[in-house]
Amino acid sequence: MSVNTQKYFIWLLMVHFIIPLAYSRTLHVGPNKEFNQIRSALLSAQDYDTVFVYHSQYKEGNIVINKK
């Protein structure tokens, strides 16, 4: 593999994996946090965001997650 090919491969990795993570957020769910319900945090989440759920009791029924 030539040096130019290696540089291009590293650039591709950065564009597709590292850069999107720089724009991700962490959404906090729990009492006295940004969100009180898991469902509302999931609805607000964009691709590559992290939803951090604190220890508590959540009564929301079935939740389907269909995000990256």
PLY file of the C-alpha trace (Angstrom):
ply
format ascii 1.0
element vertex 68
property float x
property float y
property float z
element edge 67
property int vertex1
property int vertex2
end_header
0.00 0.00 0.00
1.49 3.34 -1.01
1.82 6.30 1.35
-0.87 8.23 -0.54
-3.27 5.30 -0.24
-2.61 5.08 3.49
-3.24 8.80 3.94
-6.48 8.55 1.97
-7.60 5.57 4.08
-6.90 7.46 7.33
-8.78 10.50 5.99
-11.78 8.29 5.12
-11.81 6.84 8.64
-11.79 10.31 10.15
-14.59 11.58 7.94
-16.88 8.61 8.51
-16.22 7.75 12.15
-14.45 10.45 14.14
-15.91 13.71 12.82
-19.60 12.73 13.37
-18.76 11.97 17.00
-17.51 15.52 17.46
-21.02 16.79 16.76
-22.81 14.29 18.99
-24.46 15.16 22.30
-25.11 13.33 25.54
-28.72 13.55 26.71
-29.26 12.91 30.43
-32.47 11.25 31.66
-33.46 11.19 35.31
-34.88 13.19 38.18
-33.71 16.82 37.97
-31.93 16.15 34.66
-32.37 17.49 31.15
-35.12 14.90 30.44
-37.53 13.20 32.85
-38.62 10.50 30.42
-36.56 8.12 28.29
-39.02 8.46 25.42
-38.64 12.26 25.24
-34.84 11.97 25.20
-34.99 9.40 22.41
-37.28 11.61 20.37
-34.83 14.52 20.77
-31.76 12.41 20.00
-30.06 12.67 16.64
-27.77 10.10 15.02
-24.65 9.39 17.11
-26.06 11.02 20.27
-25.81 9.18 23.59
-28.78 8.86 25.93
-27.54 8.40 29.50
-30.28 7.04 31.79
-29.75 7.55 35.51
-30.96 5.07 38.09
-34.63 5.70 38.78
-38.01 4.17 38.12
-39.44 4.80 34.65
-42.97 3.72 33.74
-43.19 4.30 30.01
-44.22 0.96 28.54
-42.43 -0.50 25.53
-39.85 1.74 23.92
-38.60 1.08 20.38
-35.22 2.52 19.44
-34.66 3.00 15.74
-31.57 5.21 15.59
-27.85 4.84 14.94
0 1
1 2
2 3
3 4
4 5
5 6
6 7
7 8
8 9
9 10
10 11
11 12
12 13
13 14
14 15
15 16
16 17
17 18
18 19
19 20
20 21
21 22
22 23
23 24
24 25
25 26
26 27
27 28
28 29
29 30
30 31
31 32
32 33
33 34
34 35
35 36
36 37
37 38
38 39
39 40
40 41
41 42
42 43
43 44
44 45
45 46
46 47
47 48
48 49
49 50
50 51
51 52
52 53
53 54
54 55
55 56
56 57
57 58
58 59
59 60
60 61
61 62
62 63
63 64
64 65
65 66
66 67
